Amino acid sequence: MNEVTIKGEITFVDEVREYGSNGFKKHQVVVETGDGKWANPVAVEFTKDHIEKSKVLRVGEKVTIDARVNGREWQGRD
């Protein structure tokens, strides 16, 4: 996994959502970086133990978030 640091202002805080019958939860916030590095605001998802830390975040708050970027290899067609 790759790690990134996202700095900016929170523009959206979603509610904690639960998915499936196994109790998987996630909490999403959106950060506007305003640095020209990304053209769009960055959505950050907190899961598991990190949800408790994210519940205190508020719209308008300046933040620095250290995150792990993960995903799956793209299996598209040519």
PyMOL Python script that loads the backbone (N, CA, C, O; Angstrom):
from pymol import cmd

cmd.read_pdbstr("""\
ATOM      1  N   MET A   1       0.838  -1.186   0.000  1.00  0.00           N
ATOM      2  CA  MET A   1       0.000   0.000   0.000  1.00  0.00           C
ATOM      3  C   MET A   1       0.879   1.244   0.000  1.00  0.00           C
ATOM      4  O   MET A   1       1.982   1.245   0.545  1.00  0.00           O
ATOM      5  N   ASN A   2       0.376   2.280  -0.610  1.00  0.00           N
ATOM      6  CA  ASN A   2       1.062   3.564  -0.634  1.00  0.00           C
ATOM      7  C   ASN A   2       0.447   4.487   0.396  1.00  0.00           C
ATOM      8  O   ASN A   2      -0.751   4.426   0.675  1.00  0.00           O
ATOM      9  N   GLU A   3       1.290   5.347   0.960  1.00  0.00           N
ATOM     10  CA  GLU A   3       0.799   6.302   1.941  1.00  0.00           C
ATOM     11  C   GLU A   3       0.889   7.708   1.378  1.00  0.00           C
ATOM     12  O   GLU A   3       1.841   8.044   0.673  1.00  0.00           O
ATOM     13  N   VAL A   4      -0.111   8.535   1.692  1.00  0.00           N
ATOM     14  CA  VAL A   4      -0.158   9.925   1.250  1.00  0.00           C
ATOM     15  C   VAL A   4      -0.538  10.806   2.432  1.00  0.00           C
ATOM     16  O   VAL A   4      -1.116  10.339   3.414  1.00  0.00           O
ATOM     17  N   THR A   5      -0.207  12.075   2.321  1.00  0.00           N
ATOM     18  CA  THR A   5      -0.642  13.060   3.298  1.00  0.00           C
ATOM     19  C   THR A   5      -1.536  14.042   2.570  1.00  0.00           C
ATOM     20  O   THR A   5      -1.149  14.605   1.546  1.00  0.00           O
ATOM     21  N   ILE A   6      -2.734  14.248   3.100  1.00  0.00           N
ATOM     22  CA  ILE A   6      -3.713  15.148   2.498  1.00  0.00           C
ATOM     23  C   ILE A   6      -3.905  16.313   3.460  1.00  0.00           C
ATOM     24  O   ILE A   6      -4.253  16.121   4.625  1.00  0.00           O
ATOM     25  N   LYS A   7      -3.671  17.540   2.951  1.00  0.00           N
ATOM     26  CA  LYS A   7      -3.845  18.739   3.769  1.00  0.00           C
ATOM     27  C   LYS A   7      -4.890  19.614   3.115  1.00  0.00           C
ATOM     28  O   LYS A   7      -4.876  19.803   1.899  1.00  0.00           O
ATOM     29  N   GLY A   8      -5.800  20.150   3.915  1.00  0.00           N
ATOM     30  CA  GLY A   8      -6.808  21.032   3.364  1.00  0.00           C
ATOM     31  C   GLY A   8      -7.921  21.298   4.348  1.00  0.00           C
ATOM     32  O   GLY A   8      -7.761  21.165   5.561  1.00  0.00           O
ATOM     33  N   GLU A   9      -9.057  21.679   3.788  1.00  0.00           N
ATOM     34  CA  GLU A   9     -10.226  22.035   4.592  1.00  0.00           C
ATOM     35  C   GLU A   9     -11.357  21.047   4.319  1.00  0.00           C
ATOM     36  O   GLU A   9     -11.639  20.710   3.169  1.00  0.00           O
ATOM     37  N   ILE A  10     -11.985  20.598   5.372  1.00  0.00           N
ATOM     38  CA  ILE A  10     -13.101  19.660   5.231  1.00  0.00           C
ATOM     39  C   ILE A  10     -14.317  20.403   4.682  1.00  0.00           C
ATOM     40  O   ILE A  10     -14.726  21.433   5.217  1.00  0.00           O
ATOM     41  N   THR A  11     -14.888  19.861   3.603  1.00  0.00           N
ATOM     42  CA  THR A  11     -16.072  20.466   2.995  1.00  0.00           C
ATOM     43  C   THR A  11     -17.329  19.627   3.169  1.00  0.00           C
ATOM     44  O   THR A  11     -18.437  20.107   2.926  1.00  0.00           O
ATOM     45  N   PHE A  12     -17.162  18.363   3.593  1.00  0.00           N
ATOM     46  CA  PHE A  12     -18.327  17.485   3.781  1.00  0.00           C
ATOM     47  C   PHE A  12     -17.971  16.405   4.793  1.00  0.00           C
ATOM     48  O   PHE A  12     -16.878  15.841   4.754  1.00  0.00           O
ATOM     49  N   VAL A  13     -18.901  16.122   5.698  1.00  0.00           N
ATOM     50  CA  VAL A  13     -18.755  15.020   6.649  1.00  0.00           C
ATOM     51  C   VAL A  13     -20.027  14.195   6.572  1.00  0.00           C
ATOM     52  O   VAL A  13     -21.107  14.688   6.897  1.00  0.00           O
ATOM     53  N   ASP A  14     -19.910  12.952   6.148  1.00  0.00           N
ATOM     54  CA  ASP A  14     -21.057  12.052   6.041  1.00  0.00           C
ATOM     55  C   ASP A  14     -21.317  11.396   7.391  1.00  0.00           C
ATOM     56  O   ASP A  14     -20.503  11.506   8.308  1.00  0.00           O
ATOM     57  N   GLU A  15     -22.419  10.733   7.509  1.00  0.00           N
ATOM     58  CA  GLU A  15     -22.701   9.956   8.711  1.00  0.00           C
ATOM     59  C   GLU A  15     -21.976   8.615   8.614  1.00  0.00           C
ATOM     60  O   GLU A  15     -21.607   8.183   7.522  1.00  0.00           O
ATOM     61  N   VAL A  16     -21.778   7.969   9.734  1.00  0.00           N
ATOM     62  CA  VAL A  16     -21.184   6.635   9.734  1.00  0.00           C
ATOM     63  C   VAL A  16     -22.211   5.679   9.124  1.00  0.00           C
ATOM     64  O   VAL A  16     -23.366   5.643   9.550  1.00  0.00           O
ATOM     65  N   ARG A  17     -21.787   4.921   8.142  1.00  0.00           N
ATOM     66  CA  ARG A  17     -22.694   3.993   7.451  1.00  0.00           C
ATOM     67  C   ARG A  17     -22.239   2.559   7.678  1.00  0.00           C
ATOM     68  O   ARG A  17     -21.045   2.264   7.750  1.00  0.00           O
ATOM     69  N   GLU A  18     -23.236   1.669   7.790  1.00  0.00           N
ATOM     70  CA  GLU A  18     -22.954   0.249   7.988  1.00  0.00           C
ATOM     71  C   GLU A  18     -23.382  -0.517   6.746  1.00  0.00           C
ATOM     72  O   GLU A  18     -24.436  -0.252   6.168  1.00  0.00           O
ATOM     73  N   TYR A  19     -22.546  -1.474   6.342  1.00  0.00           N
ATOM     74  CA  TYR A  19     -22.795  -2.243   5.125  1.00  0.00           C
ATOM     75  C   TYR A  19     -22.808  -3.733   5.434  1.00  0.00           C
ATOM     76  O   TYR A  19     -21.982  -4.233   6.197  1.00  0.00           O
ATOM     77  N   GLY A  20     -23.757  -4.428   4.831  1.00  0.00           N
ATOM     78  CA  GLY A  20     -23.820  -5.884   4.959  1.00  0.00           C
ATOM     79  C   GLY A  20     -24.199  -6.357   6.346  1.00  0.00           C
ATOM     80  O   GLY A  20     -24.460  -5.564   7.250  1.00  0.00           O
ATOM     81  N   SER A  21     -24.222  -7.665   6.489  1.00  0.00           N
ATOM     82  CA  SER A  21     -24.655  -8.266   7.747  1.00  0.00           C
ATOM     83  C   SER A  21     -23.499  -8.508   8.718  1.00  0.00           C
ATOM     84  O   SER A  21     -23.719  -8.917   9.858  1.00  0.00           O
ATOM     85  N   ASN A  22     -22.264  -8.255   8.265  1.00  0.00           N
ATOM     86  CA  ASN A  22     -21.123  -8.498   9.149  1.00  0.00           C
ATOM     87  C   ASN A  22     -20.721  -7.275   9.973  1.00  0.00           C
ATOM     88  O   ASN A  22     -19.754  -7.329  10.734  1.00  0.00           O
ATOM     89  N   GLY A  23     -21.462  -6.167   9.823  1.00  0.00           N
ATOM     90  CA  GLY A  23     -21.208  -4.984  10.631  1.00  0.00           C
ATOM     91  C   GLY A  23     -20.092  -4.087  10.130  1.00  0.00           C
ATOM     92  O   GLY A  23     -19.580  -3.271  10.897  1.00  0.00           O
ATOM     93  N   PHE A  24     -19.689  -4.211   8.847  1.00  0.00           N
ATOM     94  CA  PHE A  24     -18.647  -3.349   8.298  1.00  0.00           C
ATOM     95  C   PHE A  24     -19.150  -1.908   8.275  1.00  0.00           C
ATOM     96  O   PHE A  24     -20.240  -1.636   7.772  1.00  0.00           O
ATOM     97  N   LYS A  25     -18.353  -0.987   8.818  1.00  0.00           N
ATOM     98  CA  LYS A  25     -18.736   0.419   8.863  1.00  0.00           C
ATOM     99  C   LYS A  25     -17.671   1.274   8.204  1.00  0.00           C
ATOM    100  O   LYS A  25     -16.488   0.933   8.198  1.00  0.00           O
ATOM    101  N   LYS A  26     -18.124   2.411   7.641  1.00  0.00           N
ATOM    102  CA  LYS A  26     -17.172   3.387   7.138  1.00  0.00           C
ATOM    103  C   LYS A  26     -17.748   4.787   7.316  1.00  0.00           C
ATOM    104  O   LYS A  26     -18.961   4.984   7.393  1.00  0.00           O
ATOM    105  N   HIS A  27     -16.836   5.748   7.378  1.00  0.00           N
ATOM    106  CA  HIS A  27     -17.187   7.147   7.586  1.00  0.00           C
ATOM    107  C   HIS A  27     -16.411   7.956   6.566  1.00  0.00           C
ATOM    108  O   HIS A  27     -15.186   7.852   6.495  1.00  0.00           O
ATOM    109  N   GLN A  28     -17.104   8.759   5.778  1.00  0.00           N
ATOM    110  CA  GLN A  28     -16.451   9.491   4.705  1.00  0.00           C
ATOM    111  C   GLN A  28     -16.444  10.988   4.985  1.00  0.00           C
ATOM    112  O   GLN A  28     -17.438  11.554   5.441  1.00  0.00           O
ATOM    113  N   VAL A  29     -15.305  11.619   4.704  1.00  0.00           N
ATOM    114  CA  VAL A  29     -15.204  13.076   4.725  1.00  0.00           C
ATOM    115  C   VAL A  29     -14.578  13.501   3.398  1.00  0.00           C
ATOM    116  O   VAL A  29     -13.865  12.726   2.761  1.00  0.00           O
ATOM    117  N   VAL A  30     -14.851  14.735   2.991  1.00  0.00           N
ATOM    118  CA  VAL A  30     -14.284  15.266   1.759  1.00  0.00           C
ATOM    119  C   VAL A  30     -13.405  16.451   2.118  1.00  0.00           C
ATOM    120  O   VAL A  30     -13.811  17.337   2.870  1.00  0.00           O
ATOM    121  N   VAL A  31     -12.185  16.457   1.569  1.00  0.00           N
ATOM    122  CA  VAL A  31     -11.207  17.502   1.857  1.00  0.00           C
ATOM    123  C   VAL A  31     -10.884  18.259   0.572  1.00  0.00           C
ATOM    124  O   VAL A  31     -10.545  17.656  -0.446  1.00  0.00           O
ATOM    125  N   GLU A  32     -10.994  19.583   0.632  1.00  0.00           N
ATOM    126  CA  GLU A  32     -10.587  20.443  -0.487  1.00  0.00           C
ATOM    127  C   GLU A  32      -9.145  20.842  -0.227  1.00  0.00           C
ATOM    128  O   GLU A  32      -8.848  21.529   0.751  1.00  0.00           O
ATOM    129  N   THR A  33      -8.238  20.401  -1.122  1.00  0.00           N
ATOM    130  CA  THR A  33      -6.821  20.669  -0.890  1.00  0.00           C
ATOM    131  C   THR A  33      -6.429  22.081  -1.302  1.00  0.00           C
ATOM    132  O   THR A  33      -5.581  22.700  -0.659  1.00  0.00           O
ATOM    133  N   GLY A  34      -7.031  22.592  -2.358  1.00  0.00           N
ATOM    134  CA  GLY A  34      -6.750  23.952  -2.780  1.00  0.00           C
ATOM    135  C   GLY A  34      -5.301  24.191  -3.187  1.00  0.00           C
ATOM    136  O   GLY A  34      -4.863  25.339  -3.250  1.00  0.00           O
ATOM    137  N   ASP A  35      -4.554  23.130  -3.463  1.00  0.00           N
ATOM    138  CA  ASP A  35      -3.150  23.304  -3.811  1.00  0.00           C
ATOM    139  C   ASP A  35      -2.865  23.058  -5.293  1.00  0.00           C
ATOM    140  O   ASP A  35      -1.717  23.139  -5.730  1.00  0.00           O
ATOM    141  N   GLY A  36      -3.903  22.760  -6.058  1.00  0.00           N
ATOM    142  CA  GLY A  36      -3.727  22.504  -7.469  1.00  0.00           C
ATOM    143  C   GLY A  36      -3.189  21.117  -7.780  1.00  0.00           C
ATOM    144  O   GLY A  36      -3.072  20.758  -8.952  1.00  0.00           O
ATOM    145  N   LYS A  37      -2.864  20.336  -6.774  1.00  0.00           N
ATOM    146  CA  LYS A  37      -2.337  18.993  -6.995  1.00  0.00           C
ATOM    147  C   LYS A  37      -3.429  18.069  -7.529  1.00  0.00           C
ATOM    148  O   LYS A  37      -3.188  17.269  -8.433  1.00  0.00           O
ATOM    149  N   TRP A  38      -4.611  18.183  -6.971  1.00  0.00           N
ATOM    150  CA  TRP A  38      -5.763  17.415  -7.442  1.00  0.00           C
ATOM    151  C   TRP A  38      -6.823  18.391  -7.918  1.00  0.00           C
ATOM    152  O   TRP A  38      -7.076  19.408  -7.272  1.00  0.00           O
ATOM    153  N   ALA A  39      -7.446  18.077  -9.057  1.00  0.00           N
ATOM    154  CA  ALA A  39      -8.447  18.976  -9.625  1.00  0.00           C
ATOM    155  C   ALA A  39      -9.752  18.949  -8.832  1.00  0.00           C
ATOM    156  O   ALA A  39     -10.522  19.908  -8.870  1.00  0.00           O
ATOM    157  N   ASN A  40      -9.999  17.862  -8.122  1.00  0.00           N
ATOM    158  CA  ASN A  40     -11.253  17.695  -7.396  1.00  0.00           C
ATOM    159  C   ASN A  40     -10.978  17.527  -5.915  1.00  0.00           C
ATOM    160  O   ASN A  40      -9.871  17.158  -5.522  1.00  0.00           O
ATOM    161  N   PRO A  41     -11.985  17.797  -5.088  1.00  0.00           N
ATOM    162  CA  PRO A  41     -11.830  17.496  -3.658  1.00  0.00           C
ATOM    163  C   PRO A  41     -11.547  16.008  -3.463  1.00  0.00           C
ATOM    164  O   PRO A  41     -11.911  15.187  -4.306  1.00  0.00           O
ATOM    165  N   VAL A  42     -10.902  15.666  -2.359  1.00  0.00           N
ATOM    166  CA  VAL A  42     -10.485  14.295  -2.096  1.00  0.00           C
ATOM    167  C   VAL A  42     -11.414  13.669  -1.052  1.00  0.00           C
ATOM    168  O   VAL A  42     -11.558  14.196   0.051  1.00  0.00           O
ATOM    169  N   ALA A  43     -12.040  12.552  -1.404  1.00  0.00           N
ATOM    170  CA  ALA A  43     -12.870  11.821  -0.451  1.00  0.00           C
ATOM    171  C   ALA A  43     -11.980  10.865   0.333  1.00  0.00           C
ATOM    172  O   ALA A  43     -11.185  10.126  -0.247  1.00  0.00           O
ATOM    173  N   VAL A  44     -12.119  10.886   1.649  1.00  0.00           N
ATOM    174  CA  VAL A  44     -11.325  10.018   2.515  1.00  0.00           C
ATOM    175  C   VAL A  44     -12.295   9.147   3.300  1.00  0.00           C
ATOM    176  O   VAL A  44     -13.224   9.659   3.924  1.00  0.00           O
ATOM    177  N   GLU A  45     -12.085   7.836   3.274  1.00  0.00           N
ATOM    178  CA  GLU A  45     -12.944   6.903   4.000  1.00  0.00           C
ATOM    179  C   GLU A  45     -12.201   6.346   5.209  1.00  0.00           C
ATOM    180  O   GLU A  45     -11.082   5.847   5.090  1.00  0.00           O
ATOM    181  N   PHE A  46     -12.829   6.438   6.357  1.00  0.00           N
ATOM    182  CA  PHE A  46     -12.297   5.875   7.591  1.00  0.00           C
ATOM    183  C   PHE A  46     -13.040   4.578   7.868  1.00  0.00           C
ATOM    184  O   PHE A  46     -14.261   4.522   7.721  1.00  0.00           O
ATOM    185  N   THR A  47     -12.320   3.534   8.268  1.00  0.00           N
ATOM    186  CA  THR A  47     -12.939   2.253   8.587  1.00  0.00           C
ATOM    187  C   THR A  47     -12.411   1.746   9.920  1.00  0.00           C
ATOM    188  O   THR A  47     -11.416   2.240  10.449  1.00  0.00           O
ATOM    189  N   LYS A  48     -13.094   0.764  10.436  1.00  0.00           N
ATOM    190  CA  LYS A  48     -12.697   0.057  11.658  1.00  0.00           C
ATOM    191  C   LYS A  48     -12.404   1.015  12.813  1.00  0.00           C
ATOM    192  O   LYS A  48     -13.221   1.881  13.124  1.00  0.00           O
ATOM    193  N   ASP A  49     -11.244   0.861  13.444  1.00  0.00           N
ATOM    194  CA  ASP A  49     -10.899   1.652  14.629  1.00  0.00           C
ATOM    195  C   ASP A  49     -10.740   3.139  14.330  1.00  0.00           C
ATOM    196  O   ASP A  49     -10.843   3.959  15.242  1.00  0.00           O
ATOM    197  N   HIS A  50     -10.496   3.499  13.095  1.00  0.00           N
ATOM    198  CA  HIS A  50     -10.265   4.894  12.738  1.00  0.00           C
ATOM    199  C   HIS A  50     -11.553   5.719  12.707  1.00  0.00           C
ATOM    200  O   HIS A  50     -11.495   6.948  12.694  1.00  0.00           O
ATOM    201  N   ILE A  51     -12.701   5.063  12.695  1.00  0.00           N
ATOM    202  CA  ILE A  51     -13.972   5.783  12.695  1.00  0.00           C
ATOM    203  C   ILE A  51     -14.115   6.634  13.951  1.00  0.00           C
ATOM    204  O   ILE A  51     -14.602   7.762  13.875  1.00  0.00           O
ATOM    205  N   GLU A  52     -13.708   6.124  15.081  1.00  0.00           N
ATOM    206  CA  GLU A  52     -13.811   6.901  16.322  1.00  0.00           C
ATOM    207  C   GLU A  52     -13.027   8.204  16.226  1.00  0.00           C
ATOM    208  O   GLU A  52     -13.476   9.234  16.729  1.00  0.00           O
ATOM    209  N   LYS A  53     -11.861   8.172  15.586  1.00  0.00           N
ATOM    210  CA  LYS A  53     -11.048   9.376  15.411  1.00  0.00           C
ATOM    211  C   LYS A  53     -11.709  10.359  14.457  1.00  0.00           C
ATOM    212  O   LYS A  53     -11.577  11.570  14.633  1.00  0.00           O
ATOM    213  N   SER A  54     -12.418   9.861  13.451  1.00  0.00           N
ATOM    214  CA  SER A  54     -13.002  10.734  12.431  1.00  0.00           C
ATOM    215  C   SER A  54     -14.308  11.387  12.869  1.00  0.00           C
ATOM    216  O   SER A  54     -14.736  12.363  12.252  1.00  0.00           O
ATOM    217  N   LYS A  55     -14.946  10.881  13.906  1.00  0.00           N
ATOM    218  CA  LYS A  55     -16.236  11.431  14.344  1.00  0.00           C
ATOM    219  C   LYS A  55     -16.135  12.867  14.843  1.00  0.00           C
ATOM    220  O   LYS A  55     -17.145  13.569  14.881  1.00  0.00           O
ATOM    221  N   VAL A  56     -14.951  13.321  15.224  1.00  0.00           N
ATOM    222  CA  VAL A  56     -14.787  14.682  15.742  1.00  0.00           C
ATOM    223  C   VAL A  56     -14.566  15.709  14.640  1.00  0.00           C
ATOM    224  O   VAL A  56     -14.558  16.907  14.919  1.00  0.00           O
ATOM    225  N   LEU A  57     -14.387  15.274  13.401  1.00  0.00           N
ATOM    226  CA  LEU A  57     -14.118  16.182  12.292  1.00  0.00           C
ATOM    227  C   LEU A  57     -15.367  16.976  11.919  1.00  0.00           C
ATOM    228  O   LEU A  57     -16.480  16.449  11.934  1.00  0.00           O
ATOM    229  N   ARG A  58     -15.166  18.270  11.579  1.00  0.00           N
ATOM    230  CA  ARG A  58     -16.272  19.164  11.255  1.00  0.00           C
ATOM    231  C   ARG A  58     -15.989  19.928   9.964  1.00  0.00           C
ATOM    232  O   ARG A  58     -14.833  20.175   9.620  1.00  0.00           O
ATOM    233  N   VAL A  59     -17.060  20.303   9.250  1.00  0.00           N
ATOM    234  CA  VAL A  59     -16.942  21.110   8.032  1.00  0.00           C
ATOM    235  C   VAL A  59     -16.259  22.427   8.388  1.00  0.00           C
ATOM    236  O   VAL A  59     -16.580  23.055   9.396  1.00  0.00           O
ATOM    237  N   GLY A  60     -15.314  22.832   7.545  1.00  0.00           N
ATOM    238  CA  GLY A  60     -14.579  24.073   7.742  1.00  0.00           C
ATOM    239  C   GLY A  60     -13.273  23.906   8.500  1.00  0.00           C
ATOM    240  O   GLY A  60     -12.460  24.829   8.551  1.00  0.00           O
ATOM    241  N   GLU A  61     -13.066  22.731   9.090  1.00  0.00           N
ATOM    242  CA  GLU A  61     -11.863  22.470   9.864  1.00  0.00           C
ATOM    243  C   GLU A  61     -10.676  22.228   8.934  1.00  0.00           C
ATOM    244  O   GLU A  61     -10.799  21.521   7.934  1.00  0.00           O
ATOM    245  N   LYS A  62      -9.526  22.817   9.266  1.00  0.00           N
ATOM    246  CA  LYS A  62      -8.274  22.571   8.535  1.00  0.00           C
ATOM    247  C   LYS A  62      -7.671  21.284   9.088  1.00  0.00           C
ATOM    248  O   LYS A  62      -7.564  21.117  10.303  1.00  0.00           O
ATOM    249  N   VAL A  63      -7.275  20.374   8.194  1.00  0.00           N
ATOM    250  CA  VAL A  63      -6.783  19.070   8.633  1.00  0.00           C
ATOM    251  C   VAL A  63      -5.540  18.651   7.865  1.00  0.00           C
ATOM    252  O   VAL A  63      -5.274  19.128   6.762  1.00  0.00           O
ATOM    253  N   THR A  64      -4.799  17.760   8.468  1.00  0.00           N
ATOM    254  CA  THR A  64      -3.736  17.009   7.816  1.00  0.00           C
ATOM    255  C   THR A  64      -4.030  15.546   8.093  1.00  0.00           C
ATOM    256  O   THR A  64      -4.030  15.111   9.245  1.00  0.00           O
ATOM    257  N   ILE A  65      -4.278  14.793   7.038  1.00  0.00           N
ATOM    258  CA  ILE A  65      -4.662  13.386   7.173  1.00  0.00           C
ATOM    259  C   ILE A  65      -3.602  12.523   6.512  1.00  0.00           C
ATOM    260  O   ILE A  65      -3.314  12.677   5.325  1.00  0.00           O
ATOM    261  N   ASP A  66      -3.023  11.614   7.286  1.00  0.00           N
ATOM    262  CA  ASP A  66      -2.121  10.604   6.732  1.00  0.00           C
ATOM    263  C   ASP A  66      -2.972   9.390   6.400  1.00  0.00           C
ATOM    264  O   ASP A  66      -3.672   8.859   7.263  1.00  0.00           O
ATOM    265  N   ALA A  67      -2.911   8.952   5.145  1.00  0.00           N
ATOM    266  CA  ALA A  67      -3.802   7.877   4.698  1.00  0.00           C
ATOM    267  C   ALA A  67      -3.037   6.836   3.892  1.00  0.00           C
ATOM    268  O   ALA A  67      -1.982   7.117   3.323  1.00  0.00           O
ATOM    269  N   ARG A  68      -3.584   5.646   3.858  1.00  0.00           N
ATOM    270  CA  ARG A  68      -3.077   4.581   3.001  1.00  0.00           C
ATOM    271  C   ARG A  68      -3.997   4.480   1.791  1.00  0.00           C
ATOM    272  O   ARG A  68      -5.220   4.422   1.924  1.00  0.00           O
ATOM    273  N   VAL A  69      -3.400   4.461   0.634  1.00  0.00           N
ATOM    274  CA  VAL A  69      -4.161   4.352  -0.606  1.00  0.00           C
ATOM    275  C   VAL A  69      -4.121   2.894  -1.020  1.00  0.00           C
ATOM    276  O   VAL A  69      -3.049   2.308  -1.166  1.00  0.00           O
ATOM    277  N   ASN A  70      -5.304   2.311  -1.208  1.00  0.00           N
ATOM    278  CA  ASN A  70      -5.335   0.924  -1.655  1.00  0.00           C
ATOM    279  C   ASN A  70      -6.375   0.760  -2.740  1.00  0.00           C
ATOM    280  O   ASN A  70      -7.245   1.611  -2.923  1.00  0.00           O
ATOM    281  N   GLY A  71      -6.277  -0.322  -3.441  1.00  0.00           N
ATOM    282  CA  GLY A  71      -7.212  -0.587  -4.523  1.00  0.00           C
ATOM    283  C   GLY A  71      -6.864  -1.914  -5.171  1.00  0.00           C
ATOM    284  O   GLY A  71      -6.040  -2.678  -4.670  1.00  0.00           O
ATOM    285  N   ARG A  72      -7.501  -2.163  -6.275  1.00  0.00           N
ATOM    286  CA  ARG A  72      -7.254  -3.400  -7.007  1.00  0.00           C
ATOM    287  C   ARG A  72      -6.719  -3.059  -8.387  1.00  0.00           C
ATOM    288  O   ARG A  72      -6.991  -1.988  -8.930  1.00  0.00           O
ATOM    289  N   GLU A  73      -5.963  -3.978  -8.939  1.00  0.00           N
ATOM    290  CA  GLU A  73      -5.441  -3.782 -10.280  1.00  0.00           C
ATOM    291  C   GLU A  73      -6.596  -3.675 -11.262  1.00  0.00           C
ATOM    292  O   GLU A  73      -7.553  -4.447 -11.201  1.00  0.00           O
ATOM    293  N   TRP A  74      -6.495  -2.707 -12.169  1.00  0.00           N
ATOM    294  CA  TRP A  74      -7.527  -2.512 -13.168  1.00  0.00           C
ATOM    295  C   TRP A  74      -7.522  -3.684 -14.129  1.00  0.00           C
ATOM    296  O   TRP A  74      -6.473  -4.049 -14.660  1.00  0.00           O
ATOM    297  N   GLN A  75      -8.692  -4.280 -14.357  1.00  0.00           N
ATOM    298  CA  GLN A  75      -8.831  -5.450 -15.218  1.00  0.00           C
ATOM    299  C   GLN A  75      -9.648  -5.122 -16.466  1.00  0.00           C
ATOM    300  O   GLN A  75     -10.335  -5.985 -17.011  1.00  0.00           O
ATOM    301  N   GLY A  76      -9.568  -3.874 -16.911  1.00  0.00           N
ATOM    302  CA  GLY A  76     -10.343  -3.436 -18.070  1.00  0.00           C
ATOM    303  C   GLY A  76      -9.887  -4.073 -19.375  1.00  0.00           C
ATOM    304  O   GLY A  76      -8.875  -4.772 -19.437  1.00  0.00           O
ATOM    305  N   ARG A  77     -10.650  -3.813 -20.384  1.00  0.00           N
ATOM    306  CA  ARG A  77     -10.342  -4.350 -21.714  1.00  0.00           C
ATOM    307  C   ARG A  77      -9.724  -3.258 -22.567  1.00  0.00           C
ATOM    308  O   ARG A  77      -9.974  -2.073 -22.349  1.00  0.00           O
ATOM    309  N   ASP A  78      -8.928  -3.655 -23.526  1.00  0.00           N
ATOM    310  CA  ASP A  78      -8.289  -2.692 -24.439  1.00  0.00           C
ATOM    311  C   ASP A  78      -9.250  -2.178 -25.451  1.00  0.00           C
ATOM    312  O   ASP A  78      -8.881  -1.361 -26.294  1.00  0.00           O
TER     313      ASP A  78
END
""", "prot")
cmd.dss("prot")
cmd.show_as("cartoon", "prot")
cmd.util.cbc("prot")
cmd.orient("prot")
